[in-house]
Amino acid sequence: MKRKEYGEISFGEWLQDELREREITQAELARRAGYTLRAVNRICKEHTSPSLFTAEMILQSLGYRFEIVEDERKWPGARTEGTVPPLRGATGRTPE
């Protein structure tokens, strides 16, 4: 399933799809990003939204470059390979 190709989705939905496509477990992602399995699981199941810092750490652990873009229309990588689509859900909160 490639929901991320069809418009805006939540960070948790995107992350679940990304892990499935890459055949990476939540435990492996937690190890790479420096978070607990529980924290990654809560993000994937949308029980919590990641802080921007947490989102950045997760994205970097998956090999993505993190950049905040104020206006989505000005985002040059909007639909190119190796970029993350616009995501809802990054907040100032930190997962437990």
MMTF fields as JSON, N, C-alpha, C and O atoms, coordinates in Angstrom:
{
  "mmtfVersion": "1.0.0",
  "mmtfProducer": "UNKNOWN",
  "numBonds": 383,
  "numAtoms": 384,
  "numGroups": 96,
  "numChains": 1,
  "numModels": 1,
  "chainsPerModel": [1],
  "groupsPerChain": [96],
  "chainIdList": ["A"],
  "bondAtomList": [4, 2, 8, 6, 12, 10, 16, 14, 20, 18, 24, 22, 28, 26, 32, 30, 36, 34, 40, 38, 44, 42, 48, 46, 52, 50, 56, 54, 60, 58, 64, 62, 68, 66, 72, 70, 76, 74, 80, 78, 84, 82, 88, 86, 92, 90, 96, 94, 100, 98, 104, 102, 108, 106, 112, 110, 116, 114, 120, 118, 124, 122, 128, 126, 132, 130, 136, 134, 140, 138, 144, 142, 148, 146, 152, 150, 156, 154, 160, 158, 164, 162, 168, 166, 172, 170, 176, 174, 180, 178, 184, 182, 188, 186, 192, 190, 196, 194, 200, 198, 204, 202, 208, 206, 212, 210, 216, 214, 220, 218, 224, 222, 228, 226, 232, 230, 236, 234, 240, 238, 244, 242, 248, 246, 252, 250, 256, 254, 260, 258, 264, 262, 268, 266, 272, 270, 276, 274, 280, 278, 284, 282, 288, 286, 292, 290, 296, 294, 300, 298, 304, 302, 308, 306, 312, 310, 316, 314, 320, 318, 324, 322, 328, 326, 332, 330, 336, 334, 340, 338, 344, 342, 348, 346, 352, 350, 356, 354, 360, 358, 364, 362, 368, 366, 372, 370, 376, 374, 380, 378],
  "bondOrderList": [1, 1, 1, 1, 1, 1, 1, 1, 1, 1, 1, 1, 1, 1, 1, 1, 1, 1, 1, 1, 1, 1, 1, 1, 1, 1, 1, 1, 1, 1, 1, 1, 1, 1, 1, 1, 1, 1, 1, 1, 1, 1, 1, 1, 1, 1, 1, 1, 1, 1, 1, 1, 1, 1, 1, 1, 1, 1, 1, 1, 1, 1, 1, 1, 1, 1, 1, 1, 1, 1, 1, 1, 1, 1, 1, 1, 1, 1, 1, 1, 1, 1, 1, 1, 1, 1, 1, 1, 1, 1, 1, 1, 1, 1, 1],
  "groupList": [{"groupName": "MET", "atomNameList": ["N", "CA", "C", "O"], "elementList": ["N", "C", "C", "O"], "formalChargeList": [0, 0, 0, 0], "bondAtomList": [1, 0, 2, 1, 3, 2], "bondOrderList": [1, 1, 2], "singleLetterCode": "M", "chemCompType": "L-PEPTIDE LINKING"}, {"groupName": "LYS", "atomNameList": ["N", "CA", "C", "O"], "elementList": ["N", "C", "C", "O"], "formalChargeList": [0, 0, 0, 0], "bondAtomList": [1, 0, 2, 1, 3, 2], "bondOrderList": [1, 1, 2], "singleLetterCode": "K", "chemCompType": "L-PEPTIDE LINKING"}, {"groupName": "ARG", "atomNameList": ["N", "CA", "C", "O"], "elementList": ["N", "C", "C", "O"], "formalChargeList": [0, 0, 0, 0], "bondAtomList": [1, 0, 2, 1, 3, 2], "bondOrderList": [1, 1, 2], "singleLetterCode": "R", "chemCompType": "L-PEPTIDE LINKING"}, {"groupName": "GLU", "atomNameList": ["N", "CA", "C", "O"], "elementList": ["N", "C", "C", "O"], "formalChargeList": [0, 0, 0, 0], "bondAtomList": [1, 0, 2, 1, 3, 2], "bondOrderList": [1, 1, 2], "singleLetterCode": "E", "chemCompType": "L-PEPTIDE LINKING"}, {"groupName": "TYR", "atomNameList": ["N", "CA", "C", "O"], "elementList": ["N", "C", "C", "O"], "formalChargeList": [0, 0, 0, 0], "bondAtomList": [1, 0, 2, 1, 3, 2], "bondOrderList": [1, 1, 2], "singleLetterCode": "Y", "chemCompType": "L-PEPTIDE LINKING"}, {"groupName": "GLY", "atomNameList": ["N", "CA", "C", "O"], "elementList": ["N", "C", "C", "O"], "formalChargeList": [0, 0, 0, 0], "bondAtomList": [1, 0, 2, 1, 3, 2], "bondOrderList": [1, 1, 2], "singleLetterCode": "G", "chemCompType": "PEPTIDE LINKING"}, {"groupName": "ILE", "atomNameList": ["N", "CA", "C", "O"], "elementList": ["N", "C", "C", "O"], "formalChargeList": [0, 0, 0, 0], "bondAtomList": [1, 0, 2, 1, 3, 2], "bondOrderList": [1, 1, 2], "singleLetterCode": "I", "chemCompType": "L-PEPTIDE LINKING"}, {"groupName": "SER", "atomNameList": ["N", "CA", "C", "O"], "elementList": ["N", "C", "C", "O"], "formalChargeList": [0, 0, 0, 0], "bondAtomList": [1, 0, 2, 1, 3, 2], "bondOrderList": [1, 1, 2], "singleLetterCode": "S", "chemCompType": "L-PEPTIDE LINKING"}, {"groupName": "PHE", "atomNameList": ["N", "CA", "C", "O"], "elementList": ["N", "C", "C", "O"], "formalChargeList": [0, 0, 0, 0], "bondAtomList": [1, 0, 2, 1, 3, 2], "bondOrderList": [1, 1, 2], "singleLetterCode": "F", "chemCompType": "L-PEPTIDE LINKING"}, {"groupName": "TRP", "atomNameList": ["N", "CA", "C", "O"], "elementList": ["N", "C", "C", "O"], "formalChargeList": [0, 0, 0, 0], "bondAtomList": [1, 0, 2, 1, 3, 2], "bondOrderList": [1, 1, 2], "singleLetterCode": "W", "chemCompType": "L-PEPTIDE LINKING"}, {"groupName": "LEU", "atomNameList": ["N", "CA", "C", "O"], "elementList": ["N", "C", "C", "O"], "formalChargeList": [0, 0, 0, 0], "bondAtomList": [1, 0, 2, 1, 3, 2], "bondOrderList": [1, 1, 2], "singleLetterCode": "L", "chemCompType": "L-PEPTIDE LINKING"}, {"groupName": "GLN", "atomNameList": ["N", "CA", "C", "O"], "elementList": ["N", "C", "C", "O"], "formalChargeList": [0, 0, 0, 0], "bondAtomList": [1, 0, 2, 1, 3, 2], "bondOrderList": [1, 1, 2], "singleLetterCode": "Q", "chemCompType": "L-PEPTIDE LINKING"}, {"groupName": "ASP", "atomNameList": ["N", "CA", "C", "O"], "elementList": ["N", "C", "C", "O"], "formalChargeList": [0, 0, 0, 0], "bondAtomList": [1, 0, 2, 1, 3, 2], "bondOrderList": [1, 1, 2], "singleLetterCode": "D", "chemCompType": "L-PEPTIDE LINKING"}, {"groupName": "THR", "atomNameList": ["N", "CA", "C", "O"], "elementList": ["N", "C", "C", "O"], "formalChargeList": [0, 0, 0, 0], "bondAtomList": [1, 0, 2, 1, 3, 2], "bondOrderList": [1, 1, 2], "singleLetterCode": "T", "chemCompType": "L-PEPTIDE LINKING"}, {"groupName": "ALA", "atomNameList": ["N", "CA", "C", "O"], "elementList": ["N", "C", "C", "O"], "formalChargeList": [0, 0, 0, 0], "bondAtomList": [1, 0, 2, 1, 3, 2], "bondOrderList": [1, 1, 2], "singleLetterCode": "A", "chemCompType": "L-PEPTIDE LINKING"}, {"groupName": "VAL", "atomNameList": ["N", "CA", "C", "O"], "elementList": ["N", "C", "C", "O"], "formalChargeList": [0, 0, 0, 0], "bondAtomList": [1, 0, 2, 1, 3, 2], "bondOrderList": [1, 1, 2], "singleLetterCode": "V", "chemCompType": "L-PEPTIDE LINKING"}, {"groupName": "ASN", "atomNameList": ["N", "CA", "C", "O"], "elementList": ["N", "C", "C", "O"], "formalChargeList": [0, 0, 0, 0], "bondAtomList": [1, 0, 2, 1, 3, 2], "bondOrderList": [1, 1, 2], "singleLetterCode": "N", "chemCompType": "L-PEPTIDE LINKING"}, {"groupName": "CYS", "atomNameList": ["N", "CA", "C", "O"], "elementList": ["N", "C", "C", "O"], "formalChargeList": [0, 0, 0, 0], "bondAtomList": [1, 0, 2, 1, 3, 2], "bondOrderList": [1, 1, 2], "singleLetterCode": "C", "chemCompType": "L-PEPTIDE LINKING"}, {"groupName": "HIS", "atomNameList": ["N", "CA", "C", "O"], "elementList": ["N", "C", "C", "O"], "formalChargeList": [0, 0, 0, 0], "bondAtomList": [1, 0, 2, 1, 3, 2], "bondOrderList": [1, 1, 2], "singleLetterCode": "H", "chemCompType": "L-PEPTIDE LINKING"}, {"groupName": "PRO", "atomNameList": ["N", "CA", "C", "O"], "elementList": ["N", "C", "C", "O"], "formalChargeList": [0, 0, 0, 0], "bondAtomList": [1, 0, 2, 1, 3, 2], "bondOrderList": [1, 1, 2], "singleLetterCode": "P", "chemCompType": "L-PEPTIDE LINKING"}],
  "groupTypeList": [0, 1, 2, 1, 3, 4, 5, 3, 6, 7, 8, 5, 3, 9, 10, 11, 12, 3, 10, 2, 3, 2, 3, 6, 13, 11, 14, 3, 10, 14, 2, 2, 14, 5, 4, 13, 10, 2, 14, 15, 16, 2, 6, 17, 1, 3, 18, 13, 7, 19, 7, 10, 8, 13, 14, 3, 0, 6, 10, 11, 7, 10, 5, 4, 2, 8, 3, 6, 15, 3, 12, 3, 2, 1, 9, 19, 5, 14, 2, 13, 3, 5, 13, 15, 19, 19, 10, 2, 5, 14, 13, 5, 2, 13, 19, 3],
  "groupIdList": [1, 2, 3, 4, 5, 6, 7, 8, 9, 10, 11, 12, 13, 14, 15, 16, 17, 18, 19, 20, 21, 22, 23, 24, 25, 26, 27, 28, 29, 30, 31, 32, 33, 34, 35, 36, 37, 38, 39, 40, 41, 42, 43, 44, 45, 46, 47, 48, 49, 50, 51, 52, 53, 54, 55, 56, 57, 58, 59, 60, 61, 62, 63, 64, 65, 66, 67, 68, 69, 70, 71, 72, 73, 74, 75, 76, 77, 78, 79, 80, 81, 82, 83, 84, 85, 86, 87, 88, 89, 90, 91, 92, 93, 94, 95, 96],
  "secStructList": [7, 7, 4, 4, 4, 1, 1, 7, 3, 3, 2, 2, 2, 2, 2, 2, 2, 2, 2, 2, 2, 2, 6, 7, 7, 2, 2, 2, 2, 2, 2, 2, 2, 6, 7, 7, 2, 2, 2, 2, 2, 2, 2, 2, 6, 6, 1, 1, 7, 7, 5, 2, 2, 2, 2, 2, 2, 2, 2, 2, 2, 6, 6, 7, 7, 7, 7, 7, 7, 1, 7, 4, 4, 4, 7, 6, 6, 6, 6, 1, 6, 6, 7, 7, 7, 7, 3, 3, 7, 7, 5, 1, 7, 7, 7, 7],
  "xCoordList": [0.85, 0.0, 0.892, 1.823, 0.617, 1.443, 0.597, 0.422, 0.071, -0.773, -0.016, -0.615, 1.297, 2.059, 2.101, 2.473, 1.729, 1.715, 0.414, 0.308, -0.554, -1.881, -2.254, -3.371, -1.365, -1.694, -1.21, -0.358, -1.755, -1.307, -1.774, -2.951, -0.835, -1.15, -0.458, 0.367, -0.793, -0.161, 1.249, 1.596, 2.046, 3.408, 3.378, 4.161, 2.474, 2.371, 2.032, 2.619, 1.083, 0.722, 1.905, 2.217, 2.56, 3.718, 4.807, 5.404, 5.058, 6.124, 5.82, 6.714, 4.599, 4.231, 4.49, 5.067, 4.059, 4.289, 5.779, 6.225, 6.536, 7.981, 8.671, 9.502, 8.331, 8.939, 8.571, 9.421, 7.324, 6.873, 7.638, 8.12, 7.743, 8.435, 9.908, 10.471, 10.528, 11.962, 12.245, 13.4, 11.177, 11.299, 12.147, 13.054, 11.828, 12.487, 11.461, 10.329, 11.845, 10.928, 10.91, 11.821, 9.873, 9.81, 10.969, 11.524, 11.332, 12.453, 13.765, 14.559, 13.989, 15.203, 15.208, 16.235, 14.066, 13.986, 14.259, 14.991, 13.688, 13.909, 15.402, 15.93, 16.072, 17.514, 18.284, 19.14, 17.977, 18.679, 18.457, 19.385, 17.223, 16.87, 17.166, 17.156, 17.431, 17.736, 16.497, 16.524, 15.414, 14.172, 13.77, 14.333, 12.792, 12.293, 11.333, 10.755, 11.176, 10.205, 8.81, 8.018, 8.515, 7.196, 6.943, 5.846, 7.932, 7.762, 7.496, 6.604, 8.26, 8.059, 6.692, 5.997, 6.302, 5.008, 3.866, 2.89, 3.983, 2.934, 2.818, 1.714, 3.926, 3.896, 3.239, 2.374, 3.648, 3.09, 1.585, 0.848, 1.139, -0.291, -1.064, -2.265, -0.369, -0.961, -1.576, -2.574, -0.967, -1.372, -0.725, -1.167, 0.336, 1.021, 1.623, 1.86, 1.859, 2.536, 3.963, 4.199, 4.92, 6.309, 6.574, 5.96, 7.491, 7.988, 8.78, 9.114, 9.075, 9.889, 11.256, 11.791, 11.821, 13.121, 13.033, 13.893, 11.99, 11.814, 11.605, 12.189, 10.777, 10.561, 11.882, 12.169, 12.682, 13.985, 14.882, 15.528, 14.925, 15.776, 15.311, 16.131, 13.999, 13.461, 13.788, 14.252, 13.545, 13.818, 15.297, 15.641, 16.168, 17.604, 18.024, 18.888, 17.426, 17.781, 17.343, 17.85, 16.395, 15.953, 16.653, 16.363, 17.574, 18.359, 17.765, 18.221, 16.754, 16.149, 16.78, 17.294, 16.736, 17.171, 15.931, 14.877, 16.051, 14.923, 14.99, 16.019, 13.894, 13.829, 12.402, 11.454, 12.25, 10.93, 10.689, 11.505, 9.577, 9.216, 7.936, 6.923, 7.987, 6.829, 5.663, 4.512, 5.937, 4.887, 5.07, 6.018, 4.164, 4.256, 4.384, 5.035, 3.777, 3.846, 5.255, 5.577, 6.103, 7.472, 8.449, 9.658, 7.927, 8.765, 9.251, 8.456, 10.541, 11.044, 10.995, 10.913, 11.042, 11.068, 9.718, 9.638, 8.66, 7.315, 6.968, 6.304, 7.365, 7.013, 8.211, 8.063, 9.387, 10.564, 11.001, 10.641, 11.755, 12.242, 13.133, 13.941, 12.98, 13.834, 13.379, 14.124, 12.178, 11.656, 10.411, 9.748, 10.113, 8.956, 7.813, 8.024, 6.614, 5.488, 5.096, 5.516, 4.305, 3.82, 3.094, 2.241, 3.432, 2.875, 2.17, 2.628, 1.067, 0.396, 0.966, 1.436, 0.922, 1.123, 2.399, 2.513, 3.358, 4.553, 4.189, 3.661, 4.475, 4.101, 5.283, 6.39, 5.059, 6.086, 6.165, 6.987, 5.325, 5.312, 6.368, 6.74, 6.843, 7.816, 7.122, 6.365, 7.347, 6.701, 7.21, 8.335, 6.39, 6.77, 7.811, 8.244],
  "yCoordList": [-1.182, 0.0, 1.24, 1.335, 2.165, 3.359, 4.596, 5.409, 4.743, 5.897, 7.201, 8.227, 7.179, 8.423, 9.077, 10.245, 8.351, 8.934, 9.687, 10.363, 9.583, 10.123, 11.29, 11.332, 12.218, 13.419, 13.374, 12.562, 14.242, 14.435, 13.3, 12.938, 12.746, 11.71, 12.076, 12.988, 11.369, 11.648, 11.072, 10.188, 11.584, 11.077, 9.597, 8.813, 9.21, 7.805, 6.882, 5.809, 7.298, 6.502, 6.376, 5.287, 7.507, 7.497, 6.586, 5.798, 6.701, 5.914, 4.421, 3.631, 4.03, 2.615, 2.111, 1.041, 2.891, 2.511, 2.413, 1.473, 3.379, 3.416, 2.195, 1.565, 1.862, 0.701, -0.581, -1.45, -0.701, -1.88, -2.012, -3.092, -0.907, -0.944, -1.288, -1.996, -0.79, -1.033, -2.315, -2.703, -2.971, -4.184, -3.927, -4.693, -2.83, -2.45, -2.583, -2.121, -3.2, -3.325, -2.034, -1.212, -1.879, -0.734, -0.788, 0.249, -1.979, -2.125, -1.645, -0.972, -1.99, -1.543, -0.03, 0.615, 0.537, 1.995, 2.66, 3.648, 2.135, 2.697, 2.695, 3.679, 1.586, 1.496, 2.533, 3.234, 2.63, 3.579, 5.028, 5.837, 5.348, 6.742, 7.114, 8.296, 6.125, 6.411, 6.606, 7.364, 5.925, 6.009, 4.624, 3.623, 4.571, 3.279, 2.706, 3.437, 1.401, 0.745, 1.289, 1.496, 1.516, 2.043, 3.399, 3.644, 4.276, 5.603, 5.483, 6.148, 4.648, 4.456, 3.846, 4.267, 2.862, 2.228, 3.229, 3.209, 4.092, 5.097, 6.075, 6.504, 6.424, 7.312, 6.587, 7.15, 5.343, 4.575, 4.365, 4.407, 4.142, 3.908, 5.208, 5.186, 6.336, 7.669, 7.923, 8.634, 7.331, 7.619, 8.911, 9.529, 9.305, 10.562, 11.062, 10.293, 12.359, 12.948, 13.275, 13.705, 13.078, 13.355, 14.857, 15.652, 15.218, 16.596, 16.766, 15.781, 17.989, 18.208, 17.552, 16.998, 17.614, 16.987, 15.471, 14.87, 14.861, 13.417, 13.04, 12.069, 13.799, 13.54, 13.629, 12.804, 14.632, 14.786, 13.578, 13.073, 13.117, 11.972, 10.71, 9.931, 10.518, 9.356, 9.452, 8.485, 10.612, 10.795, 10.598, 9.933, 11.168, 11.008, 9.548, 9.082, 8.828, 7.413, 6.575, 5.473, 7.104, 6.43, 6.981, 6.556, 7.926, 8.45, 9.669, 10.05, 10.29, 11.482, 12.743, 12.739, 13.801, 15.122, 15.821, 15.798, 16.438, 17.119, 18.607, 19.249, 19.146, 20.574, 21.053, 20.421, 22.156, 22.748, 23.735, 24.624, 23.578, 24.46, 25.18, 24.549, 26.501, 27.284, 27.181, 27.099, 27.184, 27.16, 25.929, 25.843, 24.981, 23.713, 23.908, 23.105, 24.955, 25.196, 25.541, 25.389, 26.008, 26.376, 25.223, 25.382, 24.084, 22.936, 22.287, 21.666, 22.411, 21.917, 20.403, 19.905, 19.656, 18.2, 17.56, 16.387, 18.292, 17.843, 16.446, 15.705, 16.07, 14.748, 14.062, 13.408, 14.201, 13.556, 12.393, 12.315, 11.519, 10.342, 10.752, 11.673, 10.064, 10.318, 11.465, 11.9, 11.969, 13.033, 12.544, 11.603, 13.188, 12.835, 13.762, 14.968, 13.233, 14.095, 14.995, 14.748, 16.03, 16.861, 15.992, 15.183, 16.157, 15.306, 16.139, 17.227, 15.633, 16.246, 15.616, 14.478, 16.355, 15.711, 15.995, 15.524, 16.709, 17.011, 18.153, 19.18, 17.962, 18.932, 19.242, 18.755, 20.032, 20.339, 19.317, 19.458, 18.28, 17.266, 16.207, 15.943, 15.611, 14.531, 13.222, 13.188, 12.138, 10.881, 10.334, 10.62, 9.558, 8.955, 7.882, 7.274],
  "zCoordList": [0.0, 0.0, 0.0, 0.799, -0.871, -0.983, -0.754, -1.661, 0.452, 0.783, 0.626, 0.304, 0.848, 0.828, -0.545, -0.656, -1.588, -2.924, -3.209, -4.233, -2.34, -2.621, -1.724, -1.208, -1.53, -0.78, 0.653, 1.013, 1.451, 2.824, 3.729, 3.735, 4.492, 5.465, 6.766, 6.804, 7.82, 9.107, 9.142, 8.358, 10.057, 10.212, 10.566, 10.029, 11.473, 11.871, 10.708, 10.575, 9.862, 8.687, 7.738, 7.255, 7.478, 6.584, 7.138, 6.405, 8.446, 9.061, 8.967, 8.665, 9.216, 9.088, 7.67, 7.479, 6.678, 5.278, 4.971, 4.312, 5.446, 5.183, 5.784, 5.13, 7.021, 7.667, 6.924, 6.728, 6.514, 5.782, 4.458, 4.119, 3.717, 2.422, 2.57, 1.736, 3.626, 3.832, 4.607, 4.783, 5.07, 5.879, 7.123, 7.449, 7.807, 9.056, 10.172, 10.035, 11.257, 12.391, 13.202, 13.111, 13.982, 14.881, 15.876, 16.238, 16.316, 17.25, 16.621, 17.277, 15.36, 14.67, 14.506, 14.715, 14.134, 14.011, 15.354, 15.417, 16.416, 17.751, 18.088, 18.605, 17.791, 18.059, 17.258, 17.799, 15.955, 15.078, 15.501, 15.483, 15.879, 16.188, 17.634, 17.98, 18.483, 19.88, 20.741, 21.71, 20.391, 21.158, 21.616, 21.174, 22.507, 22.965, 21.929, 21.124, 21.964, 21.104, 21.392, 20.472, 22.654, 23.029, 22.374, 21.873, 22.37, 21.766, 20.261, 19.734, 19.578, 18.136, 17.867, 16.942, 18.664, 18.502, 18.696, 17.946, 19.685, 19.938, 18.766, 18.431, 18.149, 16.976, 15.795, 15.124, 15.546, 14.424, 14.572, 13.587, 15.79, 16.026, 16.24, 16.508, 16.121, 16.251, 17.624, 17.748, 18.655, 20.023, 20.499, 21.468, 19.793, 20.064, 18.752, 17.821, 18.709, 17.556, 17.961, 19.09, 17.059, 17.426, 17.503, 16.792, 18.372, 18.349, 17.056, 16.399, 16.696, 15.492, 15.642, 14.681, 16.844, 17.087, 16.891, 16.247, 17.45, 17.303, 15.844, 15.365, 15.136, 13.703, 12.951, 12.084, 13.287, 12.629, 12.895, 11.977, 14.133, 14.466, 13.729, 13.243, 13.65, 12.936, 11.45, 10.846, 10.868, 9.436, 9.123, 8.145, 9.941, 9.71, 9.847, 9.104, 10.781, 10.957, 9.757, 9.544, 8.971, 7.75, 6.509, 5.39, 6.704, 5.591, 4.906, 3.828, 5.512, 4.933, 5.507, 6.625, 4.742, 5.2, 5.735, 5.099, 6.893, 7.534, 7.237, 7.45, 6.749, 6.467, 6.683, 6.217, 7.378, 7.584, 6.458, 6.214, 5.78, 4.668, 5.049, 5.35, 5.034, 5.46, 4.489, 4.917, 3.2, 2.193, 1.327, 0.548, 1.464, 0.74, -0.766, -1.435, -1.31, -2.752, -3.211, -4.389, -2.284, -2.633, -2.393, -2.562, -2.007, -1.687, -2.968, -3.674, -3.296, -4.585, -4.726, -5.849, -3.634, -3.725, -3.546, -3.181, -3.79, -3.449, -3.944, -3.22, -5.085, -5.6, -6.248, -7.28, -5.661, -6.235, -5.362, -4.187, -5.923, -5.217, -4.043, -4.16, -2.921, -1.764, -0.896, -0.019, -1.112, -0.269, 0.45, 0.013, 1.539, 2.346, 1.963, 1.828, 1.787, 1.423, 2.585, 3.715, 2.337, 3.436, 4.45, 4.086, 5.718, 6.774, 7.823, 8.173, 8.321, 9.458, 10.726, 10.705, 11.818, 13.101, 13.849, 14.981, 13.336, 14.128, 15.067, 14.64, 16.34, 17.367, 18.263, 18.032, 19.258, 20.228, 21.337, 22.243, 21.292, 22.346, 22.102, 20.959, 23.157, 23.065, 23.417, 24.387, 22.665, 22.983, 24.301, 24.709, 24.957, 26.262, 26.084, 27.063]
}
